[in-house]
Amino acid sequence: MLKIAKSLLISLLAVGIAFADELTLRDDAPTQYVVKKGDTLWDISAMFLNSPWKWPELWGHNPQIDNPHLIYPGDILRLVYTADGQPRLVVANTSNVIKVSPTKRTTIKRYQPVETLPLSTITPYLSYERILLGPEYDDAPMVLGGDTHTKRKIEGDTIYAGGNLSPDEMYGIYTKSRQFGETNAETGEVAFYELELAGTARVMRLDEDRVSHKMKILNSRQTIKQGYRLLPLLSDKSLPANYTLTPPAEVISANIIGTSSKSREFSKLEVVIIDAGSEQGLATGNVMGVYSRSPQVVMQEGLPVYVEDASAFTKFVDQFEENKQILDLPTELVGQIVVFKVYDKVSYALVTEAEKVLRVDDYVGMPQ
């Protein structure tokens, strides 16, 4: 069974790579579109392309669009073709004549430029959520208590914290929201935690022994309790509207291990967590396909049945390598995700396409 699974995986990845450079239009692609407020580059490209993440090729470094990210509501986009038959999007001027000269276009910026991805969906995960490996969480500075017996602290309260802190940093106060995986010394597997920002604090008096630093809570998104962890806030708080969307630089295989809604079934615009990160070669802006594994089939009395429907005897016999009869049916592309925040071993991604209901444990691989 393992050999069959590996061969299917290799075939699937090969298909993804083979099609990576093709630019194909949708059958119902419009010839003209007026940009609306709230559109994203992904939304617009999805109207024209079967693979929306290939939108830079559709713009084709058009001289009218010095920066394709900077198109605005009200702009008229037209679909044209190059001399060699390649589709391109261009911006029409107000007289409905397409300008082909490489002159710089002046735009009245009444609105913000169109975003690559819907920032309203991913902003909380750029600003408030963190993921730490178990040892990192265990070693992080901890809220010990306050100057009163009040167990729930809020903005303006004094707290004391132990650990290695700096007076020059602003700290986020985090609570553990959920755990993924288990730490296993024998296999080397390490659990990791998703943390939620509860508030921010700054050091008011540093304890040289690092036992009980005095801190002041600057703001609180929720009440703060003993045991919460302190981590330096990210120095770059900018929220990038523009992601360069590309496939991973190397073949990556991963799984969806959780969702923002904590649901096991979900669809488009769900934020998901996948078990691959920078150590596996992932980068911000990587586009990946979501693939659904078809049920396994086993032969029983000469007929195929699903494994879960097989008799206890068939399952017992199939445990022995020489009797293996389990067949892995094809894996199907069911959606696409865009990675927007990367850690060492895990990443956050946004579901941008879903042909049917997606599920936790769905396979994530190279896009098509």
Rosetta blueprint (number, residue, H / E / L):
1 M L
2 L H
3 K H
4 I H
5 A H
6 K H
7 S H
8 L H
9 L H
10 I H
11 S H
12 L H
13 L H
14 A H
15 V H
16 G H
17 I H
18 A H
19 F L
20 A L
21 D L
22 E L
23 L L
24 T L
25 L E
26 R L
27 D L
28 D L
29 A L
30 P L
31 T L
32 Q E
33 Y E
34 V E
35 V L
36 K L
37 K L
38 G L
39 D L
40 T E
41 L H
42 W H
43 D H
44 I H
45 S H
46 A H
47 M H
48 F H
49 L E
50 N L
51 S L
52 P H
53 W H
54 K H
55 W H
56 P H
57 E H
58 L H
59 W H
60 G L
61 H L
62 N L
63 P L
64 Q L
65 I L
66 D L
67 N L
68 P L
69 H L
70 L L
71 I L
72 Y L
73 P L
74 G L
75 D L
76 I E
77 L E
78 R E
79 L E
80 V E
81 Y E
82 T L
83 A L
84 D L
85 G L
86 Q L
87 P E
88 R E
89 L E
90 V E
91 V E
92 A E
93 N L
94 T L
95 S L
96 N L
97 V L
98 I E
99 K L
100 V L
101 S L
102 P L
103 T L
104 K L
105 R L
106 T L
107 T L
108 I L
109 K L
110 R L
111 Y L
112 Q L
113 P L
114 V L
115 E E
116 T L
117 L L
118 P L
119 L H
120 S H
121 T H
122 I H
123 T H
124 P H
125 Y H
126 L H
127 S H
128 Y L
129 E E
130 R E
131 I E
132 L E
133 L E
134 G H
135 P H
136 E H
137 Y H
138 D H
139 D H
140 A L
141 P L
142 M E
143 V E
144 L E
145 G E
146 G E
147 D L
148 T L
149 H L
150 T L
151 K L
152 R L
153 K E
154 I L
155 E L
156 G L
157 D L
158 T E
159 I E
160 Y E
161 A E
162 G E
163 G L
164 N L
165 L L
166 S L
167 P L
168 D L
169 E L
170 M E
171 Y E
172 G E
173 I E
174 Y E
175 T E
176 K E
177 S E
178 R E
179 Q E
180 F E
181 G L
182 E L
183 T L
184 N E
185 A L
186 E L
187 T L
188 G L
189 E E
190 V L
191 A L
192 F E
193 Y E
194 E E
195 L E
196 E E
197 L E
198 A E
199 G E
200 T E
201 A E
202 R E
203 V E
204 M E
205 R E
206 L L
207 D L
208 E L
209 D L
210 R L
211 V L
212 S L
213 H E
214 K E
215 M E
216 K E
217 I E
218 L E
219 N E
220 S E
221 R L
222 Q L
223 T L
224 I E
225 K L
226 Q L
227 G L
228 Y L
229 R E
230 L E
231 L E
232 P E
233 L L
234 L L
235 S L
236 D L
237 K L
238 S L
239 L L
240 P L
241 A L
242 N L
243 Y L
244 T L
245 L L
246 T E
247 P L
248 P L
249 A L
250 E L
251 V L
252 I L
253 S L
254 A E
255 N E
256 I E
257 I E
258 G E
259 T E
260 S L
261 S L
262 K L
263 S L
264 R L
265 E E
266 F E
267 S L
268 K L
269 L L
270 E L
271 V E
272 V E
273 I E
274 I E
275 D L
276 A L
277 G L
278 S H
279 E H
280 Q H
281 G L
282 L L
283 A L
284 T L
285 G L
286 N E
287 V E
288 M E
289 G E
290 V E
291 Y E
292 S E
293 R E
294 S L
295 P L
296 Q E
297 V E
298 V E
299 M E
300 Q E
301 E L
302 G L
303 L E
304 P E
305 V E
306 Y E
307 V H
308 E H
309 D H
310 A L
311 S L
312 A H
313 F H
314 T H
315 K H
316 F H
317 V H
318 D L
319 Q L
320 F L
321 E H
322 E H
323 N H
324 K L
325 Q L
326 I E
327 L E
328 D E
329 L L
330 P L
331 T E
332 E E
333 L E
334 V E
335 G E
336 Q E
337 I E
338 V E
339 V E
340 F E
341 K E
342 V E
343 Y L
344 D L
345 K L
346 V L
347 S E
348 Y E
349 A E
350 L E
351 V E
352 T E
353 E E
354 A E
355 E L
356 K L
357 V L
358 L E
359 R E
360 V L
361 D L
362 D L
363 Y E
364 V E
365 G E
366 M L
367 P L
368 Q L
